[in-house]
């Protein structure tokens, strides 16, 4: 079993996700009207949505699939991250500003997913409110992969995430900071985005969002329910491109600076019930789990 002890000393937190869409205006309208995100100025043709102030949460552009996702690096300079990547033999593309200062590093994980590593961002809009209904922030991203351990090694050894939970060797949850997971990997026959998640504030807010979905004619695809690993409450809907979008709250928190943890991650049984302690798995998750 793969085990990891963090050596880099930095922390990281997912910042945004970027997707290709078959119908960008329809996707923008969905995330604006249903999720309440505000559209900012486009950049290089990308439509960007967020909280109205601070860093954006979503990028949408013509195409398909995940284009990249961002990770904010904390407690480390990007030049030191680049040195670490060089030591690990991992190619990284540097992104610099007009003055030549390093502002981001781009790496590709073993399944071909692009990750943008960047410095501190303005998160002032994430937990504030102007009275509008919108999620608080991007919570996590989950990938299906036929090479779970290789992906886990990349995100822990290379990008410095910590193991939080395992479902034997078929599902692994990893955290970049205190939050239970920023990235998770589930075994699947081919690489694919499994889902991505936004954080909302509370269980009562789940009810509010489900009523909003009903009012707007958006079908709930899964939930409400409670996951075993992470202990979070959730509800899923699908966006116009068929991506599974989760709203999640009350996620488990790890106080790494104040506690000692076992060297190995917790291992959950390979039981479908841990995916939803309150009820069944959805068809799309059952089809994945039947392949592992």
C-alpha positions as CSV (number, residue, x, y, z in Angstrom):
1,X,0.0,0.0,0.0
2,X,1.3,3.4,-0.9
3,X,2.0,5.6,2.1
4,X,3.2,9.2,2.1
5,X,4.8,11.6,4.6
6,X,4.7,15.2,3.5
7,X,8.2,16.6,3.0
8,X,7.6,19.8,1.1
9,X,6.1,21.9,4.0
10,X,3.8,23.9,1.8
11,X,0.0,23.8,1.8
12,X,-2.4,24.1,-1.1
13,X,-6.0,24.8,-1.7
14,X,-8.0,24.4,-4.9
15,X,-8.9,27.7,-6.4
16,X,-10.8,27.3,-9.7
17,X,-11.8,24.9,-12.4
18,X,-11.8,25.5,-16.2
19,X,-13.9,23.5,-18.6
20,X,-14.6,23.2,-22.3
21,X,-18.3,23.5,-23.2
22,X,-20.2,22.5,-26.3
23,X,-22.4,25.6,-25.8
24,X,-20.6,28.2,-23.8
25,X,-23.5,30.7,-23.6
26,X,-25.8,27.9,-22.2
27,X,-23.1,26.9,-19.6
28,X,-22.5,30.5,-18.6
29,X,-26.3,31.0,-18.1
30,X,-26.6,27.8,-16.0
31,X,-23.8,28.8,-13.6
32,X,-25.0,32.4,-13.5
33,X,-28.8,31.8,-13.2
34,X,-28.9,28.6,-11.2
35,X,-25.7,28.9,-9.1
36,X,-25.7,32.7,-8.8
37,X,-22.1,33.3,-10.0
38,X,-21.3,36.7,-11.5
39,X,-19.6,37.0,-14.8
40,X,-16.4,39.0,-14.8
41,X,-14.3,40.3,-17.7
42,X,-13.4,37.6,-20.2
43,X,-9.7,36.8,-20.7
44,X,-8.3,35.4,-24.0
45,X,-11.9,34.5,-24.9
46,X,-12.6,32.5,-21.7
47,X,-15.8,33.4,-19.9
48,X,-15.0,33.7,-16.1
49,X,-17.5,33.5,-13.3
50,X,-17.1,34.1,-9.6
51,X,-18.3,36.0,-6.6
52,X,-18.2,39.4,-8.0
53,X,-15.1,40.3,-6.1
54,X,-11.9,38.4,-5.7
55,X,-10.6,35.4,-7.8
56,X,-12.9,33.6,-10.2
57,X,-14.2,30.1,-9.6
58,X,-15.0,29.0,-13.1
59,X,-13.6,29.4,-16.6
60,X,-15.6,28.3,-19.6
61,X,-14.4,28.1,-23.2
62,X,-15.5,26.3,-26.4
63,X,-14.5,22.6,-26.3
64,X,-15.0,19.7,-24.0
65,X,-13.8,18.2,-20.8
66,X,-11.6,19.6,-18.0
67,X,-9.2,22.1,-19.3
68,X,-7.3,22.6,-16.0
69,X,-7.8,23.3,-12.4
70,X,-5.9,25.7,-10.1
71,X,-4.2,25.1,-6.8
72,X,-3.1,28.1,-4.6
73,X,0.3,27.3,-3.0
74,X,0.7,28.5,0.5
75,X,3.8,28.8,2.7
76,X,6.2,28.4,-0.2
77,X,7.5,30.5,-3.0
78,X,6.8,29.4,-6.6
79,X,10.6,29.3,-7.3
80,X,11.0,26.7,-4.5
81,X,8.1,24.7,-5.9
82,X,9.8,24.8,-9.3
83,X,13.1,23.6,-7.8
84,X,11.2,20.7,-6.2
85,X,9.5,19.8,-9.4
86,X,12.9,19.8,-11.1
87,X,14.4,17.6,-8.4
88,X,11.4,15.2,-9.0
89,X,12.0,15.2,-12.7
90,X,8.6,16.6,-13.4
91,X,8.3,19.0,-16.4
92,X,6.8,22.3,-15.5
93,X,5.9,25.3,-17.7
94,X,6.5,28.7,-16.2
95,X,4.0,31.5,-16.6
96,X,5.4,35.0,-16.0
97,X,3.9,38.5,-15.8
98,X,5.0,41.4,-18.0
99,X,7.9,42.1,-15.7
100,X,9.2,38.6,-15.9
101,X,8.1,37.5,-12.4
102,X,7.0,33.9,-12.0
103,X,3.2,33.9,-11.4
104,X,2.3,30.2,-12.1
105,X,3.6,26.8,-12.9
106,X,1.8,24.4,-15.1
107,X,2.2,20.6,-14.7
108,X,0.4,17.6,-16.2
109,X,-0.7,14.7,-14.0
110,X,-0.2,11.0,-15.1
111,X,-3.7,10.9,-16.6
112,X,-3.1,14.1,-18.6
113,X,-5.0,16.6,-16.5
114,X,-3.4,20.1,-16.4
115,X,-2.8,21.7,-13.0
116,X,-2.0,25.4,-12.5
117,X,0.0,26.1,-9.4
118,X,-0.1,29.7,-8.4
119,X,0.5,32.0,-5.5
120,X,-1.9,33.8,-3.1
121,X,-5.2,34.9,-4.6
122,X,-7.9,37.3,-3.4
123,X,-10.5,35.1,-1.7
124,X,-12.5,38.0,-0.2
125,X,-15.6,37.1,-2.1
126,X,-15.8,33.5,-1.2
127,X,-17.6,33.7,2.1
128,X,-19.2,37.1,1.8
129,X,-22.6,37.8,0.4
130,X,-24.4,40.6,-1.4
131,X,-27.7,38.9,-0.7
132,X,-27.5,36.6,-3.7
133,X,-27.5,32.8,-3.5
134,X,-24.2,31.3,-4.6
135,X,-21.8,28.6,-3.3
136,X,-19.0,29.8,-1.1
137,X,-16.0,28.4,-3.0
138,X,-14.7,25.6,-5.2
139,X,-14.4,22.7,-2.8
140,X,-12.7,19.7,-4.5
141,X,-12.3,17.8,-7.7
142,X,-12.5,14.0,-8.2
143,X,-11.0,12.0,-11.1
144,X,-11.8,8.6,-12.3
145,X,-8.5,6.7,-13.2
146,X,-7.3,3.3,-14.2
147,X,-4.0,4.0,-12.3
148,X,-5.1,5.1,-8.9
149,X,-1.7,4.6,-7.1
150,X,0.3,6.4,-9.8
151,X,-2.1,9.4,-9.6
152,X,-1.9,9.3,-5.8
153,X,1.9,9.3,-5.9
154,X,1.9,12.3,-8.2
155,X,-0.5,14.4,-6.0
156,X,1.3,13.4,-2.8
157,X,5.0,13.1,-3.7
158,X,5.0,15.8,-6.4
159,X,2.3,18.2,-5.3
160,X,2.5,17.7,-1.6
161,X,-1.0,16.7,-0.7
162,X,-1.7,14.4,2.3
163,X,-3.7,11.2,2.4
164,X,-6.9,11.6,4.4
165,X,-8.9,8.4,3.6
166,X,-8.9,5.3,1.4
167,X,-11.5,2.9,0.3
168,X,-9.0,0.0,0.0
169,X,-7.1,0.6,-3.2
170,X,-10.1,1.9,-5.2
171,X,-10.8,5.4,-3.9
172,X,-8.4,7.8,-2.3
173,X,-9.0,11.3,-0.8
174,X,-6.2,13.8,-0.4
175,X,-6.0,17.2,1.3
176,X,-3.8,20.1,0.5
177,X,-4.6,22.0,3.8
178,X,-7.1,21.4,6.6
179,X,-10.1,20.5,4.5
180,X,-10.6,16.7,4.2
181,X,-9.9,16.6,0.4
182,X,-9.1,18.9,-2.4
183,X,-8.4,16.0,-4.9
184,X,-9.8,12.5,-4.9
185,X,-9.1,9.6,-7.2
186,X,-11.6,6.7,-7.9
187,X,-10.8,3.7,-9.9
188,X,-12.4,3.8,-13.4
189,X,-11.8,2.0,-16.7
190,X,-10.4,5.2,-18.3
191,X,-9.3,8.6,-17.2
192,X,-12.2,11.0,-16.8
193,X,-13.6,13.7,-14.5
194,X,-15.8,12.0,-12.0
195,X,-17.2,15.3,-10.5
196,X,-16.3,18.6,-9.0
197,X,-17.8,20.3,-5.9
198,X,-18.7,23.7,-4.5
199,X,-18.8,24.3,-0.8
200,X,-22.0,25.7,0.7
201,X,-22.5,26.7,4.3
202,X,-24.7,24.3,6.2
203,X,-27.2,21.4,6.1
204,X,-30.1,24.0,6.2
205,X,-28.5,25.5,3.1
206,X,-28.8,22.1,1.3
207,X,-32.6,22.3,1.7
208,X,-32.6,25.9,0.4
209,X,-30.6,24.8,-2.7
210,X,-32.8,21.8,-3.4
211,X,-35.9,24.1,-3.3
212,X,-34.1,26.5,-5.6
213,X,-33.3,23.6,-8.0
214,X,-37.0,22.6,-7.9
215,X,-38.1,26.1,-8.6
216,X,-35.8,26.4,-11.6
217,X,-36.6,23.0,-13.0
218,X,-33.1,21.5,-12.3
219,X,-33.3,17.8,-11.5
220,X,-31.4,16.6,-8.5
221,X,-29.1,13.8,-9.8
222,X,-28.1,12.4,-6.4
223,X,-28.9,13.1,-2.8
224,X,-29.3,14.8,-0.4
225,X,-27.0,12.4,1.4
226,X,-24.0,12.0,3.6
227,X,-20.6,10.6,2.5
228,X,-18.7,8.3,4.8
229,X,-15.1,9.6,4.1
230,X,-15.2,13.3,4.8
231,X,-18.5,13.0,6.6
232,X,-19.9,15.8,4.4
233,X,-23.5,16.4,3.4
234,X,-24.1,16.7,-0.3
235,X,-26.5,17.1,-3.2
236,X,-25.6,16.7,-7.0
237,X,-27.0,18.2,-10.2
238,X,-25.7,17.9,-13.8
239,X,-24.7,21.0,-15.8
240,X,-25.6,21.4,-19.5
241,X,-22.5,19.5,-20.6
242,X,-23.4,16.6,-18.4
243,X,-20.8,17.2,-15.7
244,X,-21.7,16.1,-12.2
245,X,-21.7,19.1,-9.9
246,X,-21.8,18.6,-6.2
247,X,-22.8,21.0,-3.4
248,X,-21.1,20.0,-0.2
249,X,-21.0,21.2,3.4
250,X,-19.8,20.4,6.9
251,X,-16.7,18.6,5.6
252,X,-14.3,17.0,8.1
253,X,-11.3,19.2,9.1
254,X,-7.8,18.0,9.9
255,X,-5.9,20.2,12.3
256,X,-2.5,19.0,11.2
257,X,-0.6,21.7,13.2
258,X,-2.2,20.7,16.5
259,X,-2.5,16.9,16.3
260,X,-0.6,13.7,15.4
261,X,-2.0,11.3,12.9
262,X,-1.3,7.7,12.1
263,X,1.2,7.2,9.3
264,X,-1.3,5.4,7.1
265,X,-4.6,6.9,6.0
266,X,-7.8,5.5,7.4
267,X,-9.1,2.6,5.2
268,X,-12.8,2.2,4.7
269,X,-14.4,-1.1,3.5
270,X,-15.2,-1.5,-0.1
271,X,-18.9,-1.0,0.6
272,X,-21.1,1.0,-1.7
273,X,-22.9,2.4,1.4
274,X,-19.9,4.6,2.4
275,X,-20.6,6.7,-0.7
276,X,-23.9,7.6,0.8
277,X,-24.7,6.6,4.3
278,X,-28.3,7.6,3.8
279,X,-29.1,5.7,0.6
280,X,-28.1,4.3,-2.7
281,X,-25.4,5.3,-5.2
282,X,-26.5,6.9,-8.5
283,X,-26.3,5.0,-11.7
284,X,-23.2,6.7,-12.9
285,X,-21.3,5.9,-9.7
286,X,-22.6,2.3,-9.6
287,X,-21.3,1.7,-13.1
288,X,-17.9,2.9,-12.0
289,X,-17.8,0.8,-8.9
290,X,-18.8,-2.3,-10.8
291,X,-15.6,-2.1,-12.7
292,X,-13.2,-2.1,-9.7
